[in-house]
């Protein structure tokens, strides 16, 4: 019984370590893209606003690619990207909540 529990714990820890560090970062980027598209379709974002938000997302992607060159993110690099994504999320929310209706 003890061996089985140890084997299961070891297997789970391997899967936890094997998850890429950038998975959360990538998921947020995809979510931001979906929010921008939805805002443009609904009319809450103008084309110019959507273009500005997409340019911000592209800048974050450029930083991600630059940070990934060595194969992984450092704690500081992750913090920089998360801060950029937090700012982008605030920008999306602010522009979508500006009183426009589609």
Secondary structure, 3 states (H helix, E strand, C coil): CHHHHHHHHHHHHHHHHHCCCCHHHHHHHHHHHHHHHHHHHHCCCCHHHHHHHHHHHHHHHHHHHHHHHHCCCCHHHHHHHHHHHHHHHHHHHHHHCCCCCC
